[in-house]
Amino acid sequence: MKLLAPVMQLLSAVREFVAPRYRPELHYMRGPGPAFARRMAEHKKSIDRYA
């Protein structure tokens, strides 16, 4: 039994390396970031220039 746990842990680590599970909570965006804010600021400047 003491040998089984490390073997299972190793197999689990190898499986995660070869075919990682998709975990959407790690990739979830909570809103627009700083790049979006910069683009919108530039866009607003260009609109104000023509107004």
N, CA, C, O and CB atoms as a CASP TS submission, in Angstrom:
PFRMAT TS
TARGET T0000
AUTHOR 0000-0000-0000
METHOD Language model
MODEL 1
PARENT N/A
ATOM      1  N   MET     1       0.811  -1.198   0.000  1.00  0.00           N
ATOM      2  CA  MET     1       0.000   0.000   0.000  1.00  0.00           C
ATOM      3  C   MET     1       0.853   1.260   0.000  1.00  0.00           C
ATOM      4  O   MET     1       0.479   2.261  -0.612  1.00  0.00           O
ATOM      5  CB  MET     1      -0.922  -0.001   1.191  1.00  0.00           C
ATOM      6  N   LYS     2       1.988   1.222   0.676  1.00  0.00           N
ATOM      7  CA  LYS     2       2.835   2.409   0.720  1.00  0.00           C
ATOM      8  C   LYS     2       3.449   2.694  -0.640  1.00  0.00           C
ATOM      9  O   LYS     2       3.827   3.832  -0.920  1.00  0.00           O
ATOM     10  CB  LYS     2       3.932   2.243   1.765  1.00  0.00           C
ATOM     11  N   LEU     3       3.553   1.697  -1.474  1.00  0.00           N
ATOM     12  CA  LEU     3       4.109   1.892  -2.813  1.00  0.00           C
ATOM     13  C   LEU     3       3.046   2.422  -3.775  1.00  0.00           C
ATOM     14  O   LEU     3       3.367   3.136  -4.724  1.00  0.00           O
ATOM     15  CB  LEU     3       4.695   0.577  -3.346  1.00  0.00           C
ATOM     16  N   LEU     4       1.810   2.080  -3.535  1.00  0.00           N
ATOM     17  CA  LEU     4       0.735   2.448  -4.452  1.00  0.00           C
ATOM     18  C   LEU     4       0.489   3.963  -4.502  1.00  0.00           C
ATOM     19  O   LEU     4       0.279   4.516  -5.581  1.00  0.00           O
ATOM     20  CB  LEU     4      -0.543   1.737  -4.050  1.00  0.00           C
ATOM     21  N   ALA     5       0.512   4.624  -3.368  1.00  0.00           N
ATOM     22  CA  ALA     5       0.229   6.070  -3.329  1.00  0.00           C
ATOM     23  C   ALA     5       1.235   6.878  -4.150  1.00  0.00           C
ATOM     24  O   ALA     5       0.810   7.706  -4.956  1.00  0.00           O
ATOM     25  CB  ALA     5       0.234   6.567  -1.883  1.00  0.00           C
ATOM     26  N   PRO     6       2.549   6.682  -3.988  1.00  0.00           N
ATOM     27  CA  PRO     6       3.495   7.451  -4.812  1.00  0.00           C
ATOM     28  C   PRO     6       3.388   7.130  -6.304  1.00  0.00           C
ATOM     29  O   PRO     6       3.577   8.009  -7.144  1.00  0.00           O
ATOM     30  CB  PRO     6       4.912   7.187  -4.343  1.00  0.00           C
ATOM     31  N   VAL     7       3.088   5.881  -6.629  1.00  0.00           N
ATOM     32  CA  VAL     7       2.937   5.497  -8.035  1.00  0.00           C
ATOM     33  C   VAL     7       1.725   6.203  -8.627  1.00  0.00           C
ATOM     34  O   VAL     7       1.790   6.721  -9.742  1.00  0.00           O
ATOM     35  CB  VAL     7       2.797   3.957  -8.180  1.00  0.00           C
ATOM     36  N   MET     8       0.628   6.227  -7.893  1.00  0.00           N
ATOM     37  CA  MET     8      -0.575   6.905  -8.375  1.00  0.00           C
ATOM     38  C   MET     8      -0.331   8.407  -8.508  1.00  0.00           C
ATOM     39  O   MET     8      -0.818   9.032  -9.449  1.00  0.00           O
ATOM     40  CB  MET     8      -1.759   6.639  -7.428  1.00  0.00           C
ATOM     41  N   GLN     9       0.410   8.981  -7.581  1.00  0.00           N
ATOM     42  CA  GLN     9       0.728  10.405  -7.643  1.00  0.00           C
ATOM     43  C   GLN     9       1.582  10.701  -8.873  1.00  0.00           C
ATOM     44  O   GLN     9       1.362  11.699  -9.559  1.00  0.00           O
ATOM     45  CB  GLN     9       1.458  10.856  -6.360  1.00  0.00           C
ATOM     46  N   LEU    10       2.543   9.844  -9.147  1.00  0.00           N
ATOM     47  CA  LEU    10       3.394  10.012 -10.324  1.00  0.00           C
ATOM     48  C   LEU    10       2.570   9.894 -11.605  1.00  0.00           C
ATOM     49  O   LEU    10       2.724  10.706 -12.517  1.00  0.00           O
ATOM     50  CB  LEU    10       4.529   8.969 -10.323  1.00  0.00           C
ATOM     51  N   LEU    11       1.709   8.904 -11.676  1.00  0.00           N
ATOM     52  CA  LEU    11       0.869   8.733 -12.863  1.00  0.00           C
ATOM     53  C   LEU    11      -0.062   9.933 -13.055  1.00  0.00           C
ATOM     54  O   LEU    11      -0.293  10.376 -14.180  1.00  0.00           O
ATOM     55  CB  LEU    11       0.046   7.438 -12.753  1.00  0.00           C
ATOM     56  N   SER    12      -0.583  10.443 -11.968  1.00  0.00           N
ATOM     57  CA  SER    12      -1.448  11.616 -12.050  1.00  0.00           C
ATOM     58  C   SER    12      -0.674  12.828 -12.560  1.00  0.00           C
ATOM     59  O   SER    12      -1.192  13.592 -13.375  1.00  0.00           O
ATOM     60  CB  SER    12      -2.066  11.921 -10.680  1.00  0.00           C
ATOM     61  N   ALA    13       0.554  13.012 -12.092  1.00  0.00           N
ATOM     62  CA  ALA    13       1.380  14.136 -12.543  1.00  0.00           C
ATOM     63  C   ALA    13       1.727  13.991 -14.021  1.00  0.00           C
ATOM     64  O   ALA    13       1.718  14.980 -14.754  1.00  0.00           O
ATOM     65  CB  ALA    13       2.668  14.234 -11.703  1.00  0.00           C
ATOM     66  N   VAL    14       2.030  12.786 -14.466  1.00  0.00           N
ATOM     67  CA  VAL    14       2.350  12.550 -15.878  1.00  0.00           C
ATOM     68  C   VAL    14       1.126  12.827 -16.735  1.00  0.00           C
ATOM     69  O   VAL    14       1.234  13.459 -17.785  1.00  0.00           O
ATOM     70  CB  VAL    14       2.848  11.099 -16.100  1.00  0.00           C
ATOM     71  N   ARG    15      -0.032  12.363 -16.299  1.00  0.00           N
ATOM     72  CA  ARG    15      -1.261  12.591 -17.060  1.00  0.00           C
ATOM     73  C   ARG    15      -1.561  14.087 -17.170  1.00  0.00           C
ATOM     74  O   ARG    15      -1.959  14.560 -18.234  1.00  0.00           O
ATOM     75  CB  ARG    15      -2.447  11.857 -16.400  1.00  0.00           C
ATOM     76  N   GLU    16      -1.375  14.825 -16.091  1.00  0.00           N
ATOM     77  CA  GLU    16      -1.637  16.267 -16.105  1.00  0.00           C
ATOM     78  C   GLU    16      -0.659  16.979 -17.035  1.00  0.00           C
ATOM     79  O   GLU    16      -1.020  17.967 -17.675  1.00  0.00           O
ATOM     80  CB  GLU    16      -1.539  16.851 -14.678  1.00  0.00           C
ATOM     81  N   PHE    17       0.567  16.488 -17.112  1.00  0.00           N
ATOM     82  CA  PHE    17       1.561  17.094 -17.999  1.00  0.00           C
ATOM     83  C   PHE    17       1.232  16.808 -19.464  1.00  0.00           C
ATOM     84  O   PHE    17       1.340  17.693 -20.313  1.00  0.00           O
ATOM     85  CB  PHE    17       2.969  16.573 -17.662  1.00  0.00           C
ATOM     86  N   VAL    18       0.836  15.585 -19.754  1.00  0.00           N
ATOM     87  CA  VAL    18       0.567  15.172 -21.137  1.00  0.00           C
ATOM     88  C   VAL    18      -0.755  15.754 -21.638  1.00  0.00           C
ATOM     89  O   VAL    18      -0.821  16.263 -22.756  1.00  0.00           O
ATOM     90  CB  VAL    18       0.539  13.637 -21.243  1.00  0.00           C
ATOM     91  N   ALA    19      -1.792  15.683 -20.832  1.00  0.00           N
ATOM     92  CA  ALA    19      -3.118  16.160 -21.244  1.00  0.00           C
ATOM     93  C   ALA    19      -3.741  16.934 -20.087  1.00  0.00           C
ATOM     94  O   ALA    19      -4.550  16.387 -19.338  1.00  0.00           O
ATOM     95  CB  ALA    19      -4.041  14.968 -21.680  1.00  0.00           C
ATOM     96  N   PRO    20      -3.369  18.198 -19.938  1.00  0.00           N
ATOM     97  CA  PRO    20      -3.906  18.963 -18.810  1.00  0.00           C
ATOM     98  C   PRO    20      -5.413  19.160 -18.913  1.00  0.00           C
ATOM     99  O   PRO    20      -5.969  19.292 -20.004  1.00  0.00           O
ATOM    100  CB  PRO    20      -3.222  20.315 -18.724  1.00  0.00           C
ATOM    101  N   ARG    21      -6.050  19.176 -17.766  1.00  0.00           N
ATOM    102  CA  ARG    21      -7.494  19.406 -17.727  1.00  0.00           C
ATOM    103  C   ARG    21      -7.768  20.886 -17.916  1.00  0.00           C
ATOM    104  O   ARG    21      -7.011  21.731 -17.437  1.00  0.00           O
ATOM    105  CB  ARG    21      -8.108  18.903 -16.394  1.00  0.00           C
ATOM    106  N   TYR    22      -8.845  21.198 -18.612  1.00  0.00           N
ATOM    107  CA  TYR    22      -9.241  22.595 -18.792  1.00  0.00           C
ATOM    108  C   TYR    22     -10.013  23.033 -17.562  1.00  0.00           C
ATOM    109  O   TYR    22     -11.036  22.444 -17.214  1.00  0.00           O
ATOM    110  CB  TYR    22     -10.096  22.787 -20.088  1.00  0.00           C
ATOM    111  N   ARG    23      -9.520  24.061 -16.916  1.00  0.00           N
ATOM    112  CA  ARG    23     -10.191  24.605 -15.736  1.00  0.00           C
ATOM    113  C   ARG    23     -10.546  26.049 -16.037  1.00  0.00           C
ATOM    114  O   ARG    23      -9.698  26.932 -15.914  1.00  0.00           O
ATOM    115  CB  ARG    23      -9.292  24.494 -14.451  1.00  0.00           C
ATOM    116  N   PRO    24     -11.800  26.305 -16.433  1.00  0.00           N
ATOM    117  CA  PRO    24     -12.180  27.646 -16.869  1.00  0.00           C
ATOM    118  C   PRO    24     -11.980  28.719 -15.806  1.00  0.00           C
ATOM    119  O   PRO    24     -11.760  29.881 -16.147  1.00  0.00           O
ATOM    120  CB  PRO    24     -13.607  27.643 -17.298  1.00  0.00           C
ATOM    121  N   GLU    25     -12.051  28.363 -14.533  1.00  0.00           N
ATOM    122  CA  GLU    25     -11.872  29.386 -13.501  1.00  0.00           C
ATOM    123  C   GLU    25     -10.461  29.974 -13.519  1.00  0.00           C
ATOM    124  O   GLU    25     -10.241  31.068 -13.001  1.00  0.00           O
ATOM    125  CB  GLU    25     -12.169  28.799 -12.126  1.00  0.00           C
ATOM    126  N   LEU    26      -9.507  29.256 -14.111  1.00  0.00           N
ATOM    127  CA  LEU    26      -8.147  29.780 -14.221  1.00  0.00           C
ATOM    128  C   LEU    26      -8.019  30.759 -15.381  1.00  0.00           C
ATOM    129  O   LEU    26      -7.074  31.546 -15.422  1.00  0.00           O
ATOM    130  CB  LEU    26      -7.152  28.638 -14.393  1.00  0.00           C
ATOM    131  N   HIS    27      -8.959  30.719 -16.324  1.00  0.00           N
ATOM    132  CA  HIS    27      -8.872  31.542 -17.525  1.00  0.00           C
ATOM    133  C   HIS    27      -9.980  32.593 -17.601  1.00  0.00           C
ATOM    134  O   HIS    27     -10.086  33.311 -18.595  1.00  0.00           O
ATOM    135  CB  HIS    27      -8.924  30.663 -18.750  1.00  0.00           C
ATOM    136  N   TYR    28     -10.791  32.684 -16.571  1.00  0.00           N
ATOM    137  CA  TYR    28     -11.956  33.565 -16.593  1.00  0.00           C
ATOM    138  C   TYR    28     -11.520  35.019 -16.480  1.00  0.00           C
ATOM    139  O   TYR    28     -10.787  35.383 -15.561  1.00  0.00           O
ATOM    140  CB  TYR    28     -12.931  33.209 -15.456  1.00  0.00           C
ATOM    141  N   MET    29     -11.968  35.840 -17.409  1.00  0.00           N
ATOM    142  CA  MET    29     -11.668  37.271 -17.345  1.00  0.00           C
ATOM    143  C   MET    29     -12.775  37.972 -16.573  1.00  0.00           C
ATOM    144  O   MET    29     -13.959  37.725 -16.804  1.00  0.00           O
ATOM    145  CB  MET    29     -11.517  37.881 -18.772  1.00  0.00           C
ATOM    146  N   ARG    30     -12.388  38.834 -15.668  1.00  0.00           N
ATOM    147  CA  ARG    30     -13.370  39.524 -14.835  1.00  0.00           C
ATOM    148  C   ARG    30     -13.743  40.890 -15.373  1.00  0.00           C
ATOM    149  O   ARG    30     -14.516  41.606 -14.736  1.00  0.00           O
ATOM    150  CB  ARG    30     -12.847  39.666 -13.438  1.00  0.00           C
ATOM    151  N   GLY    31     -13.226  41.264 -16.506  1.00  0.00           N
ATOM    152  CA  GLY    31     -13.588  42.550 -17.080  1.00  0.00           C
ATOM    153  C   GLY    31     -12.482  43.053 -17.979  1.00  0.00           C
ATOM    154  O   GLY    31     -11.431  42.424 -18.097  1.00  0.00           O
ATOM    155  N   PRO    32     -12.719  44.182 -18.610  1.00  0.00           N
ATOM    156  CA  PRO    32     -11.715  44.722 -19.510  1.00  0.00           C
ATOM    157  C   PRO    32     -10.458  45.116 -18.737  1.00  0.00           C
ATOM    158  O   PRO    32     -10.530  45.629 -17.621  1.00  0.00           O
ATOM    159  CB  PRO    32     -12.273  45.926 -20.274  1.00  0.00           C
ATOM    160  N   GLY    33      -9.336  44.870 -19.343  1.00  0.00           N
ATOM    161  CA  GLY    33      -8.066  45.154 -18.687  1.00  0.00           C
ATOM    162  C   GLY    33      -7.477  46.480 -19.116  1.00  0.00           C
ATOM    163  O   GLY    33      -8.142  47.277 -19.778  1.00  0.00           O
ATOM    164  N   PRO    34      -6.227  46.720 -18.738  1.00  0.00           N
ATOM    165  CA  PRO    34      -5.582  47.994 -19.033  1.00  0.00           C
ATOM    166  C   PRO    34      -5.370  48.235 -20.529  1.00  0.00           C
ATOM    167  O   PRO    34      -5.407  49.383 -20.973  1.00  0.00           O
ATOM    168  CB  PRO    34      -4.260  48.062 -18.325  1.00  0.00           C
ATOM    169  N   ALA    35      -5.153  47.194 -21.302  1.00  0.00           N
ATOM    170  CA  ALA    35      -4.971  47.374 -22.745  1.00  0.00           C
ATOM    171  C   ALA    35      -6.261  47.911 -23.372  1.00  0.00           C
ATOM    172  O   ALA    35      -6.213  48.780 -24.242  1.00  0.00           O
ATOM    173  CB  ALA    35      -4.555  46.035 -23.419  1.00  0.00           C
ATOM    174  N   PHE    36      -7.392  47.402 -22.938  1.00  0.00           N
ATOM    175  CA  PHE    36      -8.679  47.882 -23.440  1.00  0.00           C
ATOM    176  C   PHE    36      -8.876  49.353 -23.077  1.00  0.00           C
ATOM    177  O   PHE    36      -9.347  50.141 -23.898  1.00  0.00           O
ATOM    178  CB  PHE    36      -9.835  47.029 -22.872  1.00  0.00           C
ATOM    179  N   ALA    37      -8.515  49.718 -21.852  1.00  0.00           N
ATOM    180  CA  ALA    37      -8.661  51.112 -21.417  1.00  0.00           C
ATOM    181  C   ALA    37      -7.790  52.036 -22.264  1.00  0.00           C
ATOM    182  O   ALA    37      -8.219  53.133 -22.620  1.00  0.00           O
ATOM    183  CB  ALA    37      -8.292  51.255 -19.925  1.00  0.00           C
ATOM    184  N   ARG    38      -6.577  51.605 -22.589  1.00  0.00           N
ATOM    185  CA  ARG    38      -5.700  52.422 -23.441  1.00  0.00           C
ATOM    186  C   ARG    38      -6.301  52.586 -24.832  1.00  0.00           C
ATOM    187  O   ARG    38      -6.296  53.685 -25.386  1.00  0.00           O
ATOM    188  CB  ARG    38      -4.297  51.787 -23.542  1.00  0.00           C
ATOM    189  N   ARG    39      -6.819  51.496 -25.396  1.00  0.00           N
ATOM    190  CA  ARG    39      -7.414  51.582 -26.736  1.00  0.00           C
ATOM    191  C   ARG    39      -8.617  52.512 -26.739  1.00  0.00           C
ATOM    192  O   ARG    39      -8.784  53.311 -27.660  1.00  0.00           O
ATOM    193  CB  ARG    39      -7.828  50.189 -27.234  1.00  0.00           C
ATOM    194  N   MET    40      -9.450  52.412 -25.718  1.00  0.00           N
ATOM    195  CA  MET    40     -10.636  53.258 -25.662  1.00  0.00           C
ATOM    196  C   MET    40     -10.250  54.721 -25.456  1.00  0.00           C
ATOM    197  O   MET    40     -10.919  55.610 -25.983  1.00  0.00           O
ATOM    198  CB  MET    40     -11.574  52.793 -24.541  1.00  0.00           C
ATOM    199  N   ALA    41      -9.194  54.986 -24.706  1.00  0.00           N
ATOM    200  CA  ALA    41      -8.743  56.368 -24.511  1.00  0.00           C
ATOM    201  C   ALA    41      -8.273  56.946 -25.844  1.00  0.00           C
ATOM    202  O   ALA    41      -8.572  58.097 -26.160  1.00  0.00           O
ATOM    203  CB  ALA    41      -7.602  56.437 -23.454  1.00  0.00           C
ATOM    204  N   GLU    42      -7.541  56.155 -26.622  1.00  0.00           N
ATOM    205  CA  GLU    42      -7.093  56.609 -27.946  1.00  0.00           C
ATOM    206  C   GLU    42      -8.291  56.827 -28.867  1.00  0.00           C
ATOM    207  O   GLU    42      -8.325  57.796 -29.625  1.00  0.00           O
ATOM    208  CB  GLU    42      -6.116  55.585 -28.573  1.00  0.00           C
ATOM    209  N   HIS    43      -9.258  55.940 -28.803  1.00  0.00           N
ATOM    210  CA  HIS    43     -10.455  56.046 -29.633  1.00  0.00           C
ATOM    211  C   HIS    43     -11.224  57.324 -29.275  1.00  0.00           C
ATOM    212  O   HIS    43     -11.686  58.046 -30.158  1.00  0.00           O
ATOM    213  CB  HIS    43     -11.360  54.793 -29.454  1.00  0.00           C
ATOM    214  N   LYS    44     -11.354  57.591 -27.986  1.00  0.00           N
ATOM    215  CA  LYS    44     -12.065  58.786 -27.536  1.00  0.00           C
ATOM    216  C   LYS    44     -11.339  60.049 -28.000  1.00  0.00           C
ATOM    217  O   LYS    44     -11.984  61.025 -28.382  1.00  0.00           O
ATOM    218  CB  LYS    44     -12.208  58.784 -26.000  1.00  0.00           C
ATOM    219  N   LYS    45     -10.014  60.038 -27.969  1.00  0.00           N
ATOM    220  CA  LYS    45      -9.247  61.196 -28.438  1.00  0.00           C
ATOM    221  C   LYS    45      -9.504  61.445 -29.919  1.00  0.00           C
ATOM    222  O   LYS    45      -9.665  62.590 -30.343  1.00  0.00           O
ATOM    223  CB  LYS    45      -7.742  60.988 -28.187  1.00  0.00           C
ATOM    224  N   SER    46      -9.541  60.371 -30.704  1.00  0.00           N
ATOM    225  CA  SER    46      -9.749  60.540 -32.144  1.00  0.00           C
ATOM    226  C   SER    46     -11.162  61.044 -32.438  1.00  0.00           C
ATOM    227  O   SER    46     -11.351  61.815 -33.378  1.00  0.00           O
ATOM    228  CB  SER    46      -9.497  59.213 -32.881  1.00  0.00           C
ATOM    229  N   ILE    47     -12.143  60.629 -31.664  1.00  0.00           N
ATOM    230  CA  ILE    47     -13.516  61.111 -31.853  1.00  0.00           C
ATOM    231  C   ILE    47     -13.602  62.582 -31.456  1.00  0.00           C
ATOM    232  O   ILE    47     -14.225  63.377 -32.159  1.00  0.00           O
ATOM    233  CB  ILE    47     -14.523  60.263 -31.022  1.00  0.00           C
ATOM    234  N   ASP    48     -12.977  62.953 -30.327  1.00  0.00           N
ATOM    235  CA  ASP    48     -13.002  64.344 -29.861  1.00  0.00           C
ATOM    236  C   ASP    48     -12.322  65.275 -30.862  1.00  0.00           C
ATOM    237  O   ASP    48     -12.699  66.441 -30.982  1.00  0.00           O
ATOM    238  CB  ASP    48     -12.321  64.460 -28.491  1.00  0.00           C
ATOM    239  N   ARG    49     -11.349  64.781 -31.560  1.00  0.00           N
ATOM    240  CA  ARG    49     -10.629  65.591 -32.536  1.00  0.00           C
ATOM    241  C   ARG    49     -11.555  66.036 -33.669  1.00  0.00           C
ATOM    242  O   ARG    49     -11.398  67.131 -34.209  1.00  0.00           O
ATOM    243  CB  ARG    49      -9.438  64.808 -33.102  1.00  0.00           C
ATOM    244  N   TYR    50     -12.526  65.177 -34.029  1.00  0.00           N
ATOM    245  CA  TYR    50     -13.430  65.493 -35.139  1.00  0.00           C
ATOM    246  C   TYR    50     -14.702  66.201 -34.686  1.00  0.00           C
ATOM    247  O   TYR    50     -15.479  66.654 -35.526  1.00  0.00           O
ATOM    248  CB  TYR    50     -13.797  64.228 -35.874  1.00  0.00           C
ATOM    249  N   ALA    51     -14.927  66.304 -33.405  1.00  0.00           N
ATOM    250  CA  ALA    51     -16.172  66.914 -32.903  1.00  0.00           C
ATOM    251  C   ALA    51     -16.068  68.420 -32.794  1.00  0.00           C
ATOM    252  O   ALA    51     -17.028  69.077 -32.390  1.00  0.00           O
ATOM    253  CB  ALA    51     -16.533  66.338 -31.548  1.00  0.00           C
TER
END
